[in-house]
């Protein structure tokens, strides 16, 4: 019962602090749940705020500043994140006293707040019979609440080894929390997404612009977004390459073919919507050489990669990928503002990445953290005080999932449609030589993976980590997956285990169960 009261109070706190309509209660400073949810307009405002709450738990800097290191996407040698990139990786410190544990505490608390709020909205409609002005508006709110339930449980399933399942049908007075393994949690999430999709297919409506900021989606567009998120979540759930091999790839194809038709862009307003852009700080976070070094033609990346981690030094690469480096020599500056000549294919700024000069943290922190490049494709919001477009999902992500599905179906033959999908970004944005059906399967497969990593950088929370976890090493190579010892999922936060009366546990460390080999 103590646990249940905590979940319920989180919902009320969220409701009272995230911009709801005026509360019709006697004691406005201390509304209880029944009073706070007595007006249907307040309930709609509560539910409409929950994608924002989901963002707080999933795109949060406390989560992504660390997951981006685990996923070998960005790098940072400062102490507030450096624990998350070691060679080999050490066990996750699952202690309530650990200063940097918000990689687990933030998603757990924020996502259960979103779930609790959505549950209350659905309970008001389905069990108390409350209605909005029109049936379409009532069903719109129901669909959105189901969407948030599914989105929240899906991320819990993908980050944690287990989670608690609770929805609007549970009797809260008699609810006893029970932990379910991540596979069951994902299935529960997919059921909620199916409910949301079914409602949206039956009713015509448009989401308010504020619900998914800057995206007043029609019910048809909402269905497409649900399909794309479902495809992402299913693939992210794989803990090993065997798990990803066993995904229902026909289902993935069906979802993608009926998914988003353009990037999902949040028009950030300087608040929580743009917090993921924190990893775009070029002085603090740099692009991992594991991400940008694969097209290096100087030989320095391979030398760096095969050098013991502690002996590595950052370097200037040379590449024909115009996303990483401009192909013409220009005058420019380094990150400190010093004017200098920036050589073509080396220091000249690319469309997505920029050379910035030496990393700002001390070399003594660890040579493997260093990088002279940072990601700037979507730093407009960061440079404008958190106001501007922030991508949460790119169409290229879906296209490259489809390419993967086609290659899996055609192996060992190279599928021509997959080649076309890969070359859309490889040639048009990267300026690289196209792959073809005459290339080896492994070459095309690895090109697909490279395009995915470059094109989806700094978009979905944890995307690089979840993808490498399920994909493993590149074809024909002994690298490309997670660093040895990286946790394959994370434990429940220590504070949560204390509430549940369970012993603390963790994952990670070379040679341990639940860690990357």
Secondary structure, DSSP 8 states (H G I E B T S, - for coil): -HHHHHHHHHHHHHHHHTT------S-TTS--HHHHTSSHHHHHHHHHTHHHHHHHHHT-HHHHHHHHHHTTSEE--STTTGGGS-SS-------TT-TT-HHHHHHHHHHHHHHHHHHHHHHHHHTT----SSHHHHHHHHHHHHHHHHHHHHHHHHHBSEEE---TTS-GGG----EEEHHHHHHHHHHHHHHHHHHHHHS--B--TTTTTT---BHHHHHHHHHHHHHHHHHHT-SSHHHHHTS-HHHHHHHHHTS-SS-EEEEEESSGGGGGGGGG-TTT-EE-HHHHGGGBSSSHHHHHHHS-GGG-------BS-TTTB-SS-EEEE-TT--EEEE-TTTTSB-SSEEE--S-SS-GGG-GGG--SEEE-TT-HHHHTTTEEEEEEE-HHHHHHHHHHHHHHHHTTS--HHHHHHHHHHHTTTT------TTS-HHHHHHHHHHHHHHHTTTSSTTHHHHHHHHH-S-TTSS-SS--TT-BSSB---HHHHHHHT-------STT-TTB--
